Amino acid sequence: MTKQNATRVDSDVGRFYEVVIENVLHVFASVTHILSCLNKGPALTRWMTRQTKEAVLDAVYRMIQELGTDVVNVSEGDFARYINRHLGDQQAHEKTRNEAALIGTQCHHFIDWYLKTQEAPFGLGEDHGAPPPTTGAAEISKRAWLDWIQKHEIHPLHVEKTIYSVKHRYAGTMDLLAMVDGKLTLLDWKTSSGIYPENFLQSVAYQAAAQELGLGTIERALIVRLPKVENQEVQVVETPPMEELLPTFLAVKRVFDWWHPQQQRKR
């Protein structure tokens, strides 16, 4: 077997993986970093604007609650200082994004722990200590996931495994490769507010890399979106066939290979 080792490297220019194969170091861009060069378009701009509006309205509401009738005597400069104090240095959409990322991180860590520690064949039977904590919305997502897996026969094979493609020069970490209801299935857990087109491109990139590494012929890939509020259903969407979407991902990769050096030159 080819001797190999992969290490994730997060830098100020993006996420990469250093992969050592037969004592030769390769540096591959992560799939998520590659997909970041896609312009999310007007929808992202509208979301950022909405987050800013909501944050300003919340700050104004707090000011009214704090000052009462004295609010009518606040000067323009004091008003601006008050709003800035409550908003802080972080932009509203960045704060929302970071809070959402924390929910996803907590939920992923629990799922990772659960699948690795359960006894075979329902887990890998490893010892990873106590379960990692989940709070707030992450706790809701966790419970929804636990309820969902009880409805399926899942035998994990690879949990949070780093995979890469030497042929196409990219890498990433897949959430789970498992036998699910009798089919070799690649699964991706999401706690986002929706399932987006780039999620499918990420999935097919992982499928291609996993098969290139000899992890088996994947029969299907599922994106499983976990709710963050009570009484919502788990959303499961099957990724379109890899043969259909992989050329699109590789086209984005070609754009990234051009775009990334351009960004570097701007720094």
N, C-alpha and C positions, 0 to 999 in steps of 0.2 A: 504494500500500500504506500502511496506517495505521502511522505512526511510533510505536514502542513500546520500552520499556525496563523490565526487571524486576531488582530487587535484593533478595536475601534478607536479612532482619534477624532475628537471634537475640537475644532479650531475656530478662529474668528472668521475664517473663509468658508466654513462648512464642515460637514462630516465625511470622513474618509476611513478606509480600512487598510491597515498594513498587513499584507498577507505574505507569509514566508512559505514558499513551496520549494522543497529540495534545496534549502539554504539560499534561495534567491528571493529578495524582497520585492514585492509588487505593491503599488499604492493604487487602490481602486476607490473611486467616488461611491458614496452610498446611494442607494436607489432614491431615498427621500431627498437627498441633496440634488440629485439629477433632476427630479421632478419639480424642484423649487424654481427652476427657470421658466416654468409655465406661468403665463400671466393669468391670474384668477379672474381678471376682468371686472366689469361693472359691479358684479355681485359682492366682491370683496370691498370695493370702495364704498358701496352702500352700507355694508356691515360696519366698517370702520367709522363712517359718519354717524350711524345710529348709536354706536357705543359711546361716541363723544357727546352726542346730544343727551343721552341718558345720564351720563356722568355729570354733566353740567347741571341738568335739572335736579339731580340728587343733591348736588352741592348747594344750589339755590334753596332747595327745600330745607336743608339743614340750617342754612343761614337764617331763614325766616323763623324756624323753630327756636333757634338760639337767641335771636335779637327781638322777636316779637314786633311790636309797633315801632320800635326804634329803627327798623329796617328802612323806613322811608327817609331817614336822615343820613344814610350811608353814602359817602362820596363815591364817585366813580373809581378813584384809586383804591379806596378801602374795599370796594366791592371786588375789584380785580384781585387784590391781595387775598381776600377771603376765599374766593373761588380757587385760586392757585394753591392755597394752603390745603384745601380739602381734596383737590384733585391730585396733588403731589407731583413729583417729577415724571412719573411714568405715564405715558399716554394711555387713555382709557382702553383702547382696543388691545394694547399690550398687556394690561392688567387682566382683562377678560381672558385673553389667550393663555396667559400664564396660569390663571386659576383653572382653566379647562385642562391644561397640560398636567397639573397636579392631580386632578381627578383621574386622568388616563394613566398616569404613572402609578398611583396607588392601586388602581384596579389591575393593571398589568402585573405588578409585583405579586399581588395575591394569587392571581391565576397561575403565574409562573411557579410560585411556591406550592400551590395545591397539586398541580399536575406532576411536579417532580417528587412530591412526598407521599402521594397515595400509593398503596400497594399495587404491584403489577397484577393483572394487565391494565388496571384503570389509572395507573400512574407509573412513574419510573422507580418508585420505592427508595428514593434517596433521603438522606437526613439533612434538612435545611433549617432545623430549629423551629422556633415558634412562628406562627403566621404573621406576616407584616400587617400593620394596622391599615384600616380603611375608615375614612370619616366622611360625613355629609353625603354628597352625591355619589362619591366613590363607594360608599357602603350600599347604596341603592343599586348601583351597577353590579356590585359583587353578588348581591342576593339574586338579582335577575339572572346572572350568569350561572349561579349554582342551581337555580330552578331549571334553566334551559338544558344544562348537561344531564340532568336526571331523566330527560325525555329521549336521550340518545345513548347509543352504545359507543363509547369513545375509548380507544386504546392508544395512548400517546407513544410516539416513536422518537420525535425530536422536539424539545421545548426550548424556545428562545435560542435557536441555533443560528450562528453566523454562517452564511453561505455566500458564494461568489461565483462569478463567471470569468474564467480566464479568457474565453473566446471573445466576450464582449466588454470585458474590463469594467465590472461594477461589482458591488457587494451589498450586503444588507443582513438584517437579522429577522428571520421569520418567527412568528408567534408560535405556531404549532404545526407539525406534520403528524398526522395520526390516522389510524383506521377509524372511520366514523360510519357507523351503520353498515360496515362491511366494505367500504370504499376508501382507498388511499386518498386522503383529503388534506389540502393545505388550508389553514384557517388564520384569519387576521381579525383580532379584536379591535373594535372601535368604540370610543365613547363620545364621538363628535356629534354635532346636531344633525348630521345627515351623512349619506354615503355619496361620494363625489367621483367624477370620472377618473381622476388621478389615482384613486384607490384601486381601480381595476388594473391600471398600468403597473402599479406597485406589485399587485398580486401576480400578474403574468411574468414579471421580471424575476420574482422569487421562484415561481414554478420552473422557469427555464434554468435558473442557476441550480436548483435542487436536483433536477434531472441530469444536468451536466455533471454534477458531483456523484451521480450514481445512487441517489437516495430513493429511486423507484420511479415508476411511471405514474404520475399523479392523475387521478381520475376526475377530480373536480377541485375547485377552490371556492371557499365560502368567506364572505365578509360578514362578520357578526357584529351588529351595532347594539350596544347595551344602553338602556335608558338611564337617565340621570334624575328622573322624577318618578314618584310612585305611580303604580297602576298603568304603566306603559309597557307594551310588548317588546320583546327582543326582535329586532329586524334582521333577517338573514337573506342575503342576496348572493346568488351564484355568479362568479366571474365568467364573462364570455370566454369561449375557447382560446387557449393560449395561441394557437396558430393564427387566429384573427387579430389579436391585439399586440402580440410581441413586436411585429414590424413597426407599430406606432410608438411603442416604448423606445425602440432602437433609433427611431427618427428623432425623438426627444433627446436621446443620448447624444446624437450627432450635433444637435443644437447646443447642448450643454458643453460638449467638447470644444465648440467654437466660443461659446458665451463665457465660460469660466476664465480662460486666459484674458479675454477682454476686460472682465471685472478686475482681475489681478493687476492689469496695467493701470487701472484707474486709482488704485490704492496709493 
